Structure formats: structure tokens, C-alpha cells
């Protein structure tokens, strides 16, 4: 196996891993939003919150 082949395989693995982690981040962000809404519903108030740095612009 050449160095180029090894690098191509590693690059493909890393791209797949980034896609998986990006999906997991989106899932966790949705869960955080759901839990925040549930907390606000239970406590009957809304708190000001900072914008999510991962929430937009991509």
C-alpha cells in the first residue's frame, strides 16, 4: 500500500467521521432546544439567552 493510498483512506474515514459528528451535534442541539422549551413550559417563563454559535451561518 502506497502512502497516497493510506492518505486517501484516512481522508475518506475523516470525512465520514466529520459527517457523523456533525449529525450528532445537530441531534444534540435539537434535544437541547426541546428540553429548554420543556423547562420554560414547566416554569412558566422565558429567559433571555445568548445566540447559539453553532446555530447558523453555515
Secondary structure by P-SEA (a helix, b strand, c coil): ccaaaaaaaaaaaaaaaaaaaaaaaaaaaaaaaaaaaaaaaaacbbbbbccccccccc
